[in-house]
Amino acid sequence: MRELDGFEDRFAAAYRRYLDDARTDVDPVALAHAVAAAAPARSVGLGARPRMAWILLLLGLLTALALQALAFMGAPRLPAPFGLARPGLVALDDGGHIVVAQADGSGRRNITTGAATDSSPSWSPDGTKLAFWRTSDSQHFEIVIADQRGTVLHVIGLPAGTPHASFAWYPVSWSPDSRHLAFSLDIAGLSSIWTVGADGTGLRRLGRPGAQASDPVWSPDGGRIAYHGGNGYAGPTNGVYVMNADGGDAHQISHVEGTGYSFDAPQWQPGGDLIAFPVATDRGNGIFVVHSDGSAESEISNDPANACWLRWSPDGRRIAFDRAVSEASKSDSEPAPLSSAAAQLVGQIVIVDPDGSNATLPPGPPVGWGPPTWSPDGRSIAQFVYQPYMAEHYVGGVAVLGPVPGATTAAVVIDLTGHAPPAIVPVGPPILPDVSSSFGYPDGFSSWQRLAP
């Protein structure tokens, strides 16, 4: 049996080399013959059958490893949760439904259909799932999780309430590992933050009871959540807060005081520590940044225009935001003064470094009012095009702001490199629950799918 033991040793050594090598191009049959040749049949007292048993065992093990390697090779490669990635499909609001399209506008197709109202798409960081709001009566909302083909994976039922206290239909926030969602619900006038698993399990409310909280966004490590909070969203407690992902240690980190839409939808720097947010001050509406510990707060928009709706670039090196200007100055590099509160505003995208330097104005048509969406590779921005779907008119002798009958809008994809002209994707008009007070209300939301490089 000593010769058989020696064969076992040689077999084990060859097998370990195969495992260490992890090469899928190794021919299992050739390897088996090589091992068998190292132990001639005469070395085994019972002839060739024990050697053949070893060969069959080896073939079985190698076949199993090959199948496992093929399964691994067939699994989709997933991108990192932040940093530059390959662009996939752009998901867009389409007047109560969700559509997706390529960056050049081709391949446009509906993800949702039917009588229910769907809005505010948000791709998971790994690019495999799309979350959006759904309602049939504007009182009871669900979060739908679908794949890129529109196949519904999960429908998450929620307590009776409306999504988001600052701007209705605000998109949900994905955790960096694409396993959890954070969102806010307004229930009986009190907005609070909730989290839930992407499979619909583990729904829970976070934060201090009775404290207003909305617009959650995850930290890059998934351990904390930043949000807009305060007592009644007014006074010195109105600001940006940070809490642990389980709701503990909630505390204010912003110092500047603001009114109106101040502190709505704060944005955490991808892979970094800065949190950016809008503030309305006596000098105008600006964009501020602050570290997550509350240090080094500063304004970065550097102009008195209406600045809002900001987004970080995927690598965290730049910030894009909407700057509202009067329609008369929509092609100028500087905004013209607004003649009155009723003046028609259009959006202008501004891109700056985190310290406010190196401001640039991307080329393209005037945009609407809402958050710009960066492509995962940082080379393009998607935004809704300005369209006069809202106009001042009279109803019973009273001037109101309302939708233009038959109006439509569109999304535009702007190539920041200047190598391609802006691509236009027609979509339906935005959902406006209260058109009489819709200043600053988003024209729509979009989200860009991340793919592995």
N, C-alpha and C positions, 0 to 999 in steps of 0.2 A: 504493500500500500504506500510505501514511501515514494514510489514514482508517481502515484496518483496525487499524493500530497504536493509533490513538486509541480505537477500540472496545475493544481488549484492555485498555487502561488503565482505561476506564470499567467494563468487566466485572470486572477485578481489584479495583477500589475497592469496587464493590457487593458482591462476594463476601467481601472482607475485613470489611466492615461486618456482613454476615450472621454470619460466624464470631465476631466480637467480641461481637455481640449475643447469640449462642447462644440465640435465641428459637425455640421449636418451633412457634409459631403463625404464622410467616411462610409465606405461600402461595408455593411454589416456582414455580408457573405464573405468578402475577402478577409475581413478581420477574423471571422470565425475560422476560416481555413488556416490563417496564419497562426492562430493560437493552437489549433489542432496539430499543425505540423511540428509545433514545439514539443508535443508529447506523442511519440509514435505509438501505433496500436499495440506493438509487442510489449510496451511498458506496462500495460494493464492486463492483469491475469485473465480477465473475462473477455478479452478480445476487443473488438471495436465498439461494442454497444455502449459501454460507459462513456467512451470518448464522444460518440454520436449524441448521447444525452446531454453532455456539456455543450456541444455545438448547438443543439436545439434550444437549450436554455439561453445561451448567448444570443441566438437569433431572436428569441422572444423578447429578451430585455432590450436589445437594440431597436427592434421594431417599435416597442412601446415608447422608447425615447424619441425615435424619429417622428412618431405620431404626435407626441407632445410638442416637439419642436415645430412641426407643421401647424399645429393649433396656435402656438404662440406667434408664428409668422403671419397667420391669417387674422389675428386680432388687430383691430385698428390702432395705429399709433396716435397717442393723445398729446396735445400740447401742454406746456406748463401753464399754470393759472395766470401768470402775468409775464411781462416781457414780450418781445416781438414774436409773432407767429405768422403762419400762412393764412391769408384771408379766405373765408368760405362764403356762405350765402349771407346776404343782408336781409333781415326780417324787418318789416315795416307795418305800421298801422295803415289800414285801408278802409276808413269810414265804418268801423264796427267789425272788421275782419282782419286777419293777418295774412300778408303775402310775403313771399321770399323771392329774391332775384339775384343774379350775378351782379358784380360791381358795375358792369357796363350796361345794366338794365335788361340784359337778355335773360331768357328762361324764367320770366315772371310767372308765378303760379300761386294759387290760393292754398294756404295751409288750413284755413278754417272756412266753413260755409254754414248755412243754416240760419235759423231765426234768432239765436242768441247773439249777444254783442260781445265780441272779443277785442281785447286791446292790450297795448303795452308789452310787446314781446321782449324777452330777455334770454339770450343764449347762456347756457352753463359755461363756466370757464374751460371745461374740457371739450366743448363744441358738440356734444352728443345729444343734448336735450334743450328744448325751448319751453320756457314758462311764460304764461300770459294770464290776464284776468278774463273771466267770463261771467256774464249775468244775463238773466232773462227779464228781470223786473227792476233793475237798478237799486234793489234793496238787499238781495241775497247774492253774494259773490262766491265764486269758486276760483281756485288756481288750477289751471290745466297744465300738465306736463306732457309734451309731445316730442317725438323724434323729428328729424329734419324732413321726413316725408309727410308729416302731419298726423301720423298715427298716434292716437292718445295713449299714453302710458299710465298716467294716473290723473284722477280728478280729486282735488283736495277740497272738501267742504269746510266752510268757515262759519263762525258765529255771525248772526245778522248784524250788518254794519256796512260802511262804505270804505273802500281802500284809500288810505292816505288822507291826512288832514290838510296838508298844504295845497296839493294839487291832486285832484281825483285821478285815479287810474295810474298813479306813479308805479313804474315797474318794480317787481320784487328784486331783492338782492341775493345773489348766489354766494354761498361760502366758497373759499378758494378750492376746496376739494370736490366741489360740485355735488355734495351730499346733503346740503341743507339750504333752506331759504329763510330770509328775514323780510318782513314787511310790516306795515302799520295799518291798523283798522280804526276807524272813527265809530265808536259805539256810544250812542246817547250823548254826543257832544264831547266825549273824552277819547283822545287818540292814544293808542298804546302800541307797543312793538311786540310782534309775535315771531316765533321761529317754528319750523316744521321740517321734517325729513323730506327729501325729494320723492320718497315713495309714499308720502302722505301720513307717515307715523310720527308720533312725538310732538303733536301740536301743543305749544305752551306760550303763555304770556310772560313777558320779561319786564323788569324795571319796578320802580316803586309804585304801589297802588295810589291812584288818584293823580299821578304826575303826568302831564302831557308829554308825549314822545312820538316822533314820527321819522320817516325817511332814513331807515337804518342802512348802514353800509359796513361790510365786514373788513377787518384788518387783514393785511396780506398773509398773516400766519393763522387766521381763523380763530384766534383766541379772544378777540375783542370786537365790539361793534360801536361805531360812531353814529350819532343821530342828532336830530333837532329836538331840543327839550326845553322845559321851563314851566313856571307856574302861570298858566294862561297864555303862554307865548308872548309875554309882555314884561317890561321892566328889566332889571339887571340879571334876573335868572333866565331870561330868554337867550338861548345861545346853543352852541355845539357842545355835546356831551359825549363821554366815552364810558362804556361799561364792559364788564367781562361777558363772554358769549353766553354764560348761564344767567345773566342779569345782575350779577353782583358788582359792587364797587362802582356804582354810577356816580359820575362827577362831571362838573362843567369844566371845559378847557378853554373856551373862548373868553375874551375880555372886552372886546369892543361891544358897544350897545347899538342896537338897530331896531328898525320898525318894519312894517309891511312884510315882504317875503324874506326878510333877513333869516339866514341860517337854514333855509330850506335846502334839502337834498345835498348835504355835505358829501364830499368825495375823498376817499382815502387813496393816497399815492400808491400805485402798484409797486410792490417790492420795497416801499419806503416808509417814512414815519410822518410825513406831512399830511395834513387834512385841509382841503380847500373848501371854501363856502362863500355864498354871497351875503352882502350886508348893505342895507339901505341906511345911509347916514345923512346928516345935514349938508354934506358936500356932494351928494349924489349916491348912486348905487354902484358898489364896487365889489371886487373879488379879493378875499383875504386868504392867507394860509397861516397855519399854526402847527407846531409839533404836537404829537399825541399826548405829551405831558403838560401842554399848555404854554410852552416857552416859545419865544421868538415869533410872536404874532405880527403880521405885517400885511399891508395892502399891496396888491400886485397889478391891479388894472390900470392905475395911473391916469385916469381920465374921469370927467364928471358925468359921462353918459350912463345910460341904464345898462349895467352889466349884470348878467345872470346866466343860468343854465351852463354850468361848466363841466368839462370832462378832462381827465388826465390822458395823456398819450399812453399806449400800452407799456412802454418802457419807463414811464414815470418822469421823463425828462422835459416834457412840455405840457402846457395847459391850454385848451381851447375853450372859449366862452362866447356867448352871444352878447353883442352890444346893440342895443336898440337905438336907431336913428330915425329921423323924420323921413318920410317917403321922398321928399324933395332932395335929400342929400344922400340917397341910397347908393349913388355911384361915386361919391366923394370919399376921400381918405379920412376926413374928419366930420363928425356929426354936426348938423345944423341945429340951432336952438329950436325947441318945440314951441309952436305958437300957442297951443292950448292943450289941456288934458285930453281933449278929444282928437288931437292930431293923429293921423294914421302912422303907425310905426312899422318899420321893417327891421329885420335882423341883419347884423354884419358879424361874421366870424372873426375873432381875434385870437392869435396864438402867441403865447409868451413863455419864457422860461419860468421856473418856480419862484424866482426872485423878481419877476416882472420885466426883466430885460429882454432884448431881441424880439420886440413885438413885430408881428407880420400880419398882413391881411391877405388871406388866400384869394385867388381870382375866382370868379364865378358870379352867378346871378344873385340878387338880393335873396336872403333866406328868411324863413319864418321865425317864429318865436318858440324856441325849444332847445333841448340839449344836442350839441353836435356829437356825432358818433365816429370815433376813430376806427380806421381799419386796423386789424391786428398787426400788420407790418408797419404801421405808422406812416404810410405813404398817401393815404386818402382820408377824406372826411365825408360822411353822409349827413345830410340835413334836409329839412323840408323847405321847399321853395316858397318864397312869399307869393301869395295869391290874394286878390281882393275878395275873399269869400265872406268877409265881414264889412259892413258898411253902416254909416249912420243914416237912419231914416226916421220918419215920424209915424207913430201909432196913436191915434186919438189925440193928435196935437202934442204928443210928448216925444221928444227925441230919444231914441233907443239905439243901441248897437246890436245888430242882428245879422244873420246869415243872408248872403245874396242867393236868391233862388237859382238852383241848378249849378251852383259854383262847385268847382273841383280844385284839387291841389295836386302837388307832385313832390317827389323826393329828388334830390340831386346828389350825385356822388362827385366830389371835387378831387381831382388828382393834384396833390400838393407839389409834385415834382414838375408839373406843367407839361408833361409828355403826352397827355390825352385831354381832350375837351371834356367839360362836365357832362356826365351821363344823367338823363332824366328818366325817372320811373313814375308813371302816372298812378296816383292813389286817390281814394275818396276823401271827402272833407273830414276834418277832425270832429271828435265828439265833444260838444260843449254843453255841459249840463246847465250852465247859467250864463247865457250869452250877454246878459246885461252887465255882468261884472267880470268879463273875461280878459281884462288886461293882464298880460304876462302868462296867460294860459297857453300850454304847449300846443303847437299845431299837430303834434304827433310824436310818437316815440319810435326809435329804431334800434336795432342791435345787430352786431356783426359777428358772425360765427368764427371761432378760432379753430385752426387746424394745425397739425404738427408740421414743422418746416420740412 
